[in-house]
Each structure stands twice: as structure tokens, then as C-alpha cells.
Amino acid sequence: MIRLGLTGSIGMGKSTTAAMFADAGVPVHDSDAAVHELYAGEAAPLIEAAFPGTVIDGVVDRKRLGERVLGDAEALARLEAMVHPMVSDHEAAFVARARANGAPLVVLDIPLLFEIDAQNRVDEVLVVTAPAAVQKERVLARPGMTEDRFEAILARQVPDRIKRAKADFIIDTSLGLDCARAKVADLIAILQPQSETLAKAGS
């Protein structure tokens, strides 16, 4: 089984691209969805203990938590030290289930793949990208987003040009949904036969 790591900076179209893989029948692990699940479960009491007042009715309030950690490197590091291992465990369980089910290819949607050095968790890396002006327009259209917050998020992400240089595959999402969907189909056609070849070689 081939594990394709999907990543890209904020506003680059990662979630939309992940959905295209899922629509094509490829199992996708969504790190953001895993965080939401953890924030409503086992991570909530730990986060409340570290950042009092950020949990409401047993669920982490992401807006309140963001206000506490964005721009505070030490607080952000404490949060990541708690949450990242939990997400990694969630992902490992997903991979194990997919392998047991005989999936030839899975997509691991890891927003901060390069930032947390998660390259060892995948076999290939796909980076989604778009021109900076398109990225900014997309992000600032999000409810509650400000330019200062956008810049703070960008400051803690590996620059897009470096991500592209490290990628095995790149999809430019500014070229339209049909183009992105075609690129996804091409990638599946490339990677699934590779998985089958590896399986034969190992048998």
C-alpha cells in the first residue's frame, strides 16, 4: 500500500483536493477532522488544564484556543506537543485498517507535513499550490479571518516555494476544479499500479 501525503499552505485547496481523492474511492485520513474529534473527546480535558477557559461543555472552542496560542510560540508548542501525537496515533490506526482491507493507496491529509517533519509517515508527497494573490483572496474570504491572523498563520508555515521544491507531485488548484480533478485521476492511475508492483515484489 502506498501512503500519499497531501499538504499545502493555508488557502491552497487541500481540503477540496482531498475530497476529490475520496470521491474517486481512495481512503483519506483528514488530520483536521481528527483534531475536531479529539477536541470533543480525549484532548479536551488536557487542553482545558493547559489553557483554562478554552473548553465549553466538554468541547474545545477553537476560536478561544486560537486567540490564546496564535502569536505565542511557547503556548503553540505546548498545544502541538499534546495534540500531534494523538493525531499521529489516529492516523496510524486508519492506515492499519486500510492495509487490512487491502487498499492499494491511501491519502494522508497532513496540513503541517513539512513543519512537523512527517515525511517518514508517507511514501510520496503531493503539494497543492496556487499563486499568492489567489491564496490571500481565498483566506481573507473566510469568516472571522483578518490580515493579521493570516500573516501569523503564514509565518509558522514552511513557504510554498520550499514545499513545492520538496514535493514528489504538485497540483496547481488555481487552474480550476476540472483541471485539479484530472490531475488527481492521473495521480491515482500512476500510484495504484505502483502499489500492486510493490506487493508482487514482496510476495
C-alpha positions, 0 to 999 in steps of 0.5 A: 500500500502506498501512503500519499501525503497531501499538504499545502499552505493555508488557502491552497485547496487541500481540503477540496483536493482531498475530497476529490481523492475520496470521491474517486474511492481512495481512503483519506485520513483528514488530520483536521477532522481528527483534531475536531474529534479529539477536541470533543473527546480525549484532548479536551480535558488536557487542553482545558488544564493547559489553557483554562477557559478554552473548553465549553461543555466538554468541547474545545472552542477553537476560536478561544484556543486560537486567540490564546496560542496564535502569536505565542510560540511557547503556548503553540508548542505546548498545544502541538506537543499534546495534540500531534501525537494523538493525531499521529496515533489516529492516523496510524490506526486508519492506515492499519485498517486500510492495509487490512482491507487491502487498499492499494493507496491511501491519502494522508491529509497532513496540513503541517507535513513539512513543519512537523517533519512527517515525511517518514509517515508517507511514501510520496508527497503531493503539494497543492499550490496556487499563486499568492494573490489567489491564496490571500483572496481565498483566506481573507474570504473566510469568516472571522479571518483578518490580515493579521491572523493570516500573516501569523498563520503564514509565518509558522508555515514552511513557504510554498516555494520550499514545499513545492521544491520538496514535493514528489507531485504538485497540483496547481488548484488555481487552474480550476476544479476540472483541471485539479480533478484530472490531475488527481485521476492521473495521480491515482492511475500512476500510484495504484499500479505502483502499489500492486508492483510493490506487493508482487515484489514482496510476495 
